[in-house]
Amino acid sequence: MNFNSFTAHQVRIARPTDKLEEVIDFYERGLGLSKIEEFKSKEYAGVIFGLPGVDYHLEFTRHTDGSPCPAPTKDNLLVFYIPNENELHQVSDRLNNMGYKETAPENSYWKEQGKTIEDPDGWRIVLMNRPYE
């Protein structure tokens, strides 16, 4: 990935959680992301999810003393552009069956073609039914 003043091999978004097992279940079984690594050290346990075909990863960690973080706002979003409506509904239905219901987005734009769902920590994902080009 070439940026204005450097080249990066990979980008990773990392976030702490106190609900690591629930977060893993949400993103792996519910959303269907591929787990590429789990790790555990003296102080941290965590998981890394890879997004197919791109060099972007999501990482969730838990510190042995707890990983408190500020509550997210309703407009902290992780957006997945899913142009295939059937696939979007399959993911949404799977999450719904796991107890994760659709919630009203803060910004009405996301309601037009998307579904907003909160993960176990209250961070929101949007399943957006359109390509992003």
C-alpha positions in Angstrom: 0.0 0.0 0.0 1.5 3.2 -1.1 0.8 6.3 1.0 1.9 9.9 0.4 5.3 9.5 2.1 5.7 5.8 2.9 4.8 2.3 1.8 3.2 0.0 4.3 2.9 -3.8 4.1 -0.1 -4.0 6.3 -2.6 -2.0 8.4 -4.1 -3.3 11.6 -6.8 -1.8 13.7 -6.4 -2.9 17.4 -8.9 -2.5 20.2 -9.0 -3.7 23.8 -11.9 -5.6 25.3 -12.9 -7.3 28.5 -15.2 -9.6 26.6 -12.6 -11.4 24.4 -14.4 -14.7 24.1 -17.7 -13.0 23.2 -15.9 -10.7 20.7 -14.2 -13.7 19.1 -17.6 -15.5 18.7 -19.2 -12.3 17.3 -16.6 -11.6 14.6 -15.7 -15.2 13.8 -18.9 -17.3 14.0 -21.4 -14.4 13.7 -19.8 -12.1 11.1 -17.7 -14.9 9.5 -14.2 -13.3 9.5 -11.2 -15.6 9.3 -9.1 -15.9 12.5 -5.5 -15.8 11.5 -3.8 -15.8 14.9 -4.5 -16.1 18.6 -1.8 -15.2 21.1 -1.3 -15.2 24.8 1.6 -13.7 26.8 2.1 -12.9 30.5 0.1 -9.7 30.2 -2.1 -10.0 27.1 -4.4 -12.4 25.3 -5.7 -11.6 21.9 -6.9 -12.6 18.5 -6.3 -11.2 15.0 -8.8 -11.5 12.2 -7.8 -11.2 8.6 -10.0 -9.7 5.9 -9.8 -11.9 2.8 -7.9 -10.5 -0.1 -6.5 -7.4 1.6 -3.8 -6.4 4.0 -6.1 -5.1 6.7 -6.5 -6.9 10.0 -8.6 -6.5 13.1 -7.0 -7.2 16.5 -8.7 -7.5 19.8 -6.8 -7.8 23.1 -7.4 -8.3 26.8 -5.0 -7.4 29.5 -4.7 -9.6 32.5 -5.6 -6.7 34.7 -8.6 -5.8 32.6 -9.0 -3.7 29.5 -11.4 -1.0 30.2 -11.9 1.5 27.4 -14.3 4.4 27.0 -17.7 3.5 25.8 -18.1 4.0 22.1 -20.3 6.6 20.6 -23.2 5.5 18.4 -21.2 6.8 15.4 -18.1 4.7 16.0 -18.5 2.3 13.1 -16.8 -0.5 11.3 -18.4 -0.7 7.9 -18.5 -3.8 5.7 -19.6 -3.2 2.1 -21.5 -6.3 1.0 -23.0 -5.8 -2.5 -24.7 -9.3 -2.5 -28.0 -8.7 -0.7 -28.4 -12.4 0.1 -25.0 -12.6 1.7 -25.8 -9.5 3.8 -29.1 -11.1 5.0 -27.3 -14.4 5.8 -24.8 -12.5 8.1 -27.5 -10.3 9.6 -29.8 -13.3 10.3 -26.9 -15.3 11.8 -26.0 -12.4 14.2 -29.7 -11.9 15.0 -30.0 -15.6 15.9 -27.0 -15.2 18.2 -28.9 -12.4 20.0 -27.4 -9.4 18.2 -30.3 -7.4 16.9 -30.3 -4.6 14.4 -30.2 -1.1 16.0 -31.0 2.3 14.7 -27.9 4.1 13.4 -27.0 7.6 14.6 -26.6 8.8 11.0 -29.7 7.9 8.9 -27.4 7.4 5.8 -26.5 4.0 7.1 -30.2 3.0 7.3 -30.8 3.6 3.6 -28.9 0.4 2.4 -27.4 -1.0 5.6 -28.0 -2.8 8.9 -26.3 -1.5 12.0 -25.5 -4.1 14.8 -23.6 -3.7 18.1 -20.9 -6.1 19.0 -20.5 -7.4 22.6 -18.7 -4.2 23.7 -21.3 -1.9 22.1 -19.1 -1.0 19.2 -21.2 -0.9 16.0 -20.7 -2.6 12.7 -22.6 -1.7 9.5 -23.5 -4.2 6.9 -23.8 -2.0 3.9 -25.6 -3.4 0.8 -23.6 -1.7 -1.9 -20.1 -1.8 -3.4 -17.6 0.9 -2.4 -15.5 2.0 -5.4 
